[in-house]
Every structure is written in structure tokens, then in C-alpha cells.
Amino acid sequence: MTRDDHQKESKTREESICPCKSRAIYGECCMPFHRGKAKPDTAEQLMRSRFSAYFFRLTDYLVDTTHPDTKEPNLKVELEKTINDINWRFLTVLGSSKGRKEDKVGKVEFVAEYFWDGEPQELHERSRFKRYKGMWKYLDDKG
């Protein structure tokens, strides 16, 4: 792929609807989080940006947004082993509790649809989020 092709692909991605299904374009939704130009204000924004990171296979972002209390030392290696095996397709946020700008903890319930080995699958999770040094981090799926 030439440099021009890469720039066109990047521009197309930036102008496309965000995979997190917020109905905003990626360049104004999750991309600023992925590129470190902004931080999620809410637990739901972080959860959506993490879904988009799985969609685009951004392992560094997934590692960086995992809370240190639950981050496994080999998380990046494990993600890199499996991230290309799953094709994330659709996200539905079912609800959230707390997790707003003024909160320190929050929960988000969602269903994420994906393909694994060509077969459609579904992940239904109640994620917990907790602030760490002022920023939202993914804690676990024990919500």
C-alpha cells in the first residue's frame, strides 16, 4: 500500500460512522480518544471507545484503558494473540448506572455482536468502570 493509499484509507475511516454506533462520525467520536487527543468524560464513552478499539484492533488503547487493579501483566500479548480472530460487528448499549463526569465508578450493560471462525456470536456484558488518576478505566465484567 502506498503512502497516498494509506492516507485515503485513513481519511475514509475518519469520515465514516463510528463503529461504537453513537451515530457520530469516527473522527469526532472515538478517534480523538484513540489518538490521545481527548479522554472519555463518562464510563459509557470509554466503553464505546473500547468497542471501537476492538473493531480497529488497537491493542495499545485497550491495554492503556484497563484499570491497573485488574490488568493482567500479559494483557497486551494475549490481546495480540486473539485480536485478529474476532470480527466485531455491532454494539447495542442496554443501559448504564453512574459513570458520569462527577462519578468515580460506573457500570455499562451492552451486547456486542461479532464473528468468530465465520460464526455469528454475541457478548452480553455488564462492565464495571472506575477512575484511576482522574481517568475512566475498564475494571471488569462483574457488574
C-alpha positions as CSV (number, residue, x, y, z in Angstrom):
1,M,0.0,0.0,0.0
2,T,1.4,3.4,-1.0
3,R,1.5,6.4,1.3
4,D,-1.3,8.0,-0.7
5,D,-3.5,4.9,-0.4
6,H,-2.9,4.8,3.4
7,Q,-3.8,8.5,3.7
8,K,-7.0,7.9,1.7
9,E,-7.9,4.9,3.8
10,S,-7.3,6.9,7.0
11,K,-9.4,9.8,5.7
12,T,-12.2,7.5,4.7
13,R,-12.1,5.9,8.2
14,E,-12.1,9.3,9.9
15,E,-15.3,10.3,7.9
16,S,-17.1,7.0,8.4
17,I,-19.8,6.4,11.0
18,C,-18.1,5.3,14.3
19,P,-18.2,1.6,15.0
20,C,-19.5,2.3,18.5
21,K,-22.9,3.1,17.0
22,S,-23.2,6.5,18.6
23,R,-24.3,7.8,15.1
24,A,-21.4,10.3,15.1
25,I,-18.5,10.1,12.6
26,Y,-15.4,8.3,13.9
27,G,-13.2,11.4,13.5
28,E,-15.4,13.3,16.1
29,C,-16.4,10.3,18.3
30,C,-13.8,7.7,19.3
31,M,-10.8,8.7,17.2
32,P,-9.8,11.6,19.4
33,F,-9.7,9.1,22.3
34,H,-7.7,6.5,20.3
35,R,-5.2,9.1,19.3
36,G,-4.8,10.5,22.8
37,K,-6.2,13.9,21.9
38,A,-9.1,13.6,24.4
39,K,-10.2,11.5,27.3
40,P,-13.7,10.0,27.8
41,D,-15.9,12.0,30.1
42,T,-18.1,9.1,31.0
43,A,-17.9,5.3,31.5
44,E,-20.1,4.8,28.5
45,Q,-17.8,6.9,26.3
46,L,-14.9,4.7,27.4
47,M,-16.9,1.5,26.8
48,R,-17.9,2.7,23.3
49,S,-14.3,3.7,22.5
50,R,-13.0,0.3,23.7
51,F,-15.5,-1.4,21.4
52,S,-14.2,0.7,18.5
53,A,-10.7,-0.2,19.6
54,Y,-11.5,-3.9,19.4
55,F,-13.1,-3.2,16.0
56,F,-9.9,-1.5,14.7
57,R,-7.6,-3.8,16.6
58,L,-6.0,-1.1,18.7
59,T,-4.4,-3.2,21.4
60,D,-2.4,-0.4,23.0
61,Y,-5.6,1.6,23.6
62,L,-7.2,-1.4,25.2
63,V,-4.2,-2.0,27.5
64,D,-4.0,1.7,28.4
65,T,-7.7,1.9,29.3
66,T,-7.7,-1.2,31.6
67,H,-7.6,-0.4,35.3
68,P,-4.3,-1.4,37.0
69,D,-6.2,-3.3,39.7
70,T,-7.4,-5.9,37.1
71,K,-4.8,-5.5,34.3
72,E,-3.0,-8.8,33.8
73,P,0.7,-8.4,33.2
74,N,0.5,-10.2,29.8
75,L,-2.7,-8.5,28.6
76,K,-1.1,-7.0,25.5
77,V,0.4,-10.3,24.5
78,E,-2.9,-12.1,25.0
79,L,-4.8,-9.4,23.0
80,E,-2.3,-9.6,20.2
81,K,-2.7,-13.4,20.0
82,T,-6.5,-13.3,19.6
83,I,-7.5,-9.8,18.3
84,N,-7.4,-10.9,14.6
85,D,-9.5,-13.9,15.2
86,I,-12.7,-11.9,16.0
87,N,-14.5,-9.5,13.7
88,W,-16.6,-7.2,15.8
89,R,-19.8,-6.2,14.0
90,F,-22.4,-4.3,16.1
91,L,-22.8,-2.7,19.5
92,T,-26.0,-2.1,21.5
93,V,-25.8,-0.3,24.8
94,L,-28.6,-1.5,27.0
95,G,-28.1,0.9,29.9
96,S,-25.7,2.4,32.4
97,S,-25.6,3.4,36.0
98,K,-23.4,6.2,37.4
99,G,-20.3,6.6,35.3
100,R,-21.0,10.3,34.6
101,K,-18.4,13.2,34.7
102,E,-18.8,13.6,38.5
103,D,-18.8,9.9,39.4
104,K,-15.9,7.7,40.4
105,V,-17.4,4.4,39.4
106,G,-19.9,3.3,36.8
107,K,-21.5,0.3,35.0
108,V,-22.5,-0.2,31.4
109,E,-24.5,-3.1,30.1
110,F,-24.2,-3.9,26.4
111,V,-24.4,-6.5,23.8
112,A,-21.6,-6.8,21.2
113,E,-22.1,-8.9,18.1
114,Y,-19.1,-10.4,16.4
115,F,-18.0,-13.2,14.1
116,W,-15.6,-15.9,15.3
117,D,-14.5,-18.6,12.9
118,G,-17.2,-17.3,10.5
119,E,-19.9,-17.9,13.0
120,P,-22.1,-15.1,14.5
121,Q,-21.6,-14.7,18.3
122,E,-22.9,-12.4,21.0
123,L,-21.2,-11.0,24.1
124,H,-23.6,-9.7,26.7
125,E,-21.7,-7.9,29.5
126,R,-22.2,-5.7,32.5
127,S,-18.9,-3.9,32.6
128,R,-17.6,-2.0,35.6
129,F,-15.5,1.1,35.3
130,K,-13.5,3.0,37.8
131,R,-11.5,6.2,37.7
132,Y,-7.7,6.0,38.0
133,K,-5.8,9.2,38.4
134,G,-8.9,11.0,37.2
135,M,-9.5,9.0,34.0
136,W,-12.0,6.3,33.3
137,K,-10.6,2.8,33.1
138,Y,-12.3,-0.6,32.4
139,L,-12.3,-2.6,35.7
140,D,-14.0,-5.9,34.8
141,D,-17.2,-7.7,33.6
142,K,-18.6,-8.4,37.1
143,G,-21.2,-5.7,37.1
